[in-house]
């Protein structure tokens, strides 16, 4: 059974898109039955071109990524979510809609915060560097997630592991 992971950030234009791309790429590479999705509480309506560039630079196709509302994942027919991860502090503090959970009920939640690379200093080159460093940091945590025995972990152990990854 597929583990569906929703990654949230307020505008769903940078960090959450990087995380969606990295998790889907790594899950495919390692043969894991994990599917990432991303959304935002106040989607900007466009993906930051530097996020697409950072993914493209490591041969990850981001052509299907789009900025969308988290409401899409609380509707009938939405994927049954196992995990919801916020990647920015403002989204973590917001009241989330009710998401449909997979086996065991509501999805587990964790906050893995990252600074917004689109506000980095140093002009366009500084922002590019920040996007790449953010992509690498997100990739590291996504690898940690994929190395967990997701199919056999109980909810309490998985929740503890998600929180531990967020502290790494």
C-alpha positions in Angstrom: 0.0 0.0 0.0 1.4 3.4 -1.0 2.5 5.8 1.7 1.2 9.2 0.7 3.1 12.2 2.1 1.8 15.7 1.9 4.4 18.5 2.2 3.0 21.9 3.1 4.4 25.4 2.9 2.3 28.6 2.9 2.8 29.5 -0.8 3.7 26.1 -2.3 6.2 27.6 -4.6 9.7 26.7 -3.3 10.5 24.5 -0.3 7.4 22.2 -0.6 8.0 21.8 -4.3 11.7 20.9 -3.7 10.5 18.4 -1.1 7.9 16.9 -3.4 10.4 16.5 -6.2 13.1 15.1 -4.0 10.9 12.6 -2.2 9.3 11.3 -5.4 12.7 11.0 -7.2 14.4 9.2 -4.3 11.4 6.9 -3.7 11.5 5.8 -7.3 15.3 5.4 -7.2 15.1 3.2 -4.2 12.0 1.3 -5.2 9.9 2.5 -2.3 6.1 2.7 -2.5 6.0 6.3 -1.4 4.2 9.2 -3.2 4.9 12.8 -2.3 2.4 15.7 -2.9 2.8 19.4 -2.0 0.3 22.2 -1.3 0.0 25.5 0.5 -2.5 27.4 2.7 -2.2 30.4 0.5 -0.7 29.1 -2.8 1.0 31.7 -5.0 -0.3 30.1 -8.1 3.2 29.6 -9.6 6.2 27.5 -8.8 9.4 29.6 -8.2 11.6 29.1 -11.3 14.7 28.7 -9.1 13.0 25.6 -7.4 12.5 24.1 -10.9 16.1 25.0 -11.8 17.5 23.4 -8.6 15.6 20.2 -9.3 16.5 20.2 -13.0 20.2 20.6 -12.2 20.1 17.2 -10.7 18.0 15.6 -13.4 14.7 15.7 -11.5 11.7 16.5 -13.7 9.6 19.2 -12.1 7.3 19.8 -15.1 4.2 18.4 -13.3 4.8 20.5 -10.1 2.2 23.2 -9.6 1.3 25.6 -6.7 -2.0 24.4 -5.3 -4.2 24.7 -2.2 -4.1 22.2 0.6 -7.9 22.0 0.2 -7.4 19.6 -2.7 -6.2 17.0 -0.2 -9.3 17.3 2.2 -11.8 16.5 -0.6 -13.5 13.2 -1.5 -11.2 11.2 -3.7 -8.0 12.8 -2.4 -5.1 10.4 -1.6 -5.4 8.8 1.8 -2.5 10.6 3.6 -0.2 8.8 6.0 2.1 11.8 6.8 1.8 15.6 6.6 5.1 17.5 6.8 5.4 21.3 7.0 8.6 22.8 5.7 8.1 26.4 6.8 7.3 27.7 10.2 4.3 29.8 9.2 2.5 26.8 7.7 3.2 24.8 10.9 1.5 27.4 13.0 -1.7 27.5 10.8 -4.9 25.6 11.4 -4.8 22.8 8.9 -7.9 21.4 7.3 -8.9 17.9 8.1 -7.0 15.4 5.9 -8.2 11.9 5.1 -5.9 9.5 6.7 -4.7 6.1 5.6 -4.8 3.0 7.8 -4.9 4.0 11.5 -6.7 7.3 11.1 -5.5 10.8 10.6 -2.1 11.4 9.1 0.9 11.8 11.4 2.3 15.4 11.4 5.8 16.8 11.7 7.5 20.2 11.0 10.8 20.1 9.2 11.4 23.9 8.9 13.8 25.5 6.4 14.6 29.2 5.8 12.9 30.6 2.7 15.5 30.4 -0.1 13.6 33.0 -2.2 14.5 35.7 0.4 18.3 34.9 0.5 20.8 37.7 0.3 23.3 38.0 -2.5 21.0 38.8 -5.5 20.1 36.1 -8.0 23.3 34.1 -7.4 22.7 34.1 -3.7 19.2 32.9 -4.2 20.4 30.1 -6.5 22.9 29.0 -3.9 20.2 29.0 -1.2 17.8 27.0 -3.4 20.6 24.4 -4.0 21.5 24.2 -0.3 17.8 23.9 0.7 17.3 21.1 -1.9 20.3 19.2 -0.5 19.1 19.6 3.1 15.6 18.5 2.2 17.0 15.5 0.2 18.9 14.4 3.3 15.8 14.3 5.4 13.8 12.6 2.6 16.5 9.9 2.5 16.1 9.4 6.2 12.4 9.0 5.8 12.8 6.5 3.0 15.2 4.4 5.1 12.5 3.8 7.7 10.6 0.5 7.5 7.4 2.4 6.8 5.4 -0.8 6.0 6.0 -2.3 9.4 6.3 0.6 11.8 3.5 1.3 14.3 2.2 4.9 14.4 3.9 5.8 17.7 7.3 4.7 16.4 6.8 6.4 13.1 5.8 9.7 14.8 8.9 9.5 17.0 11.1 8.9 14.0 9.5 11.8 12.1 10.2 14.2 15.0 13.8 12.9 15.3 14.4 13.4 11.6 13.1 17.0 12.0 15.8 17.6 14.6 18.6 16.3 12.4 
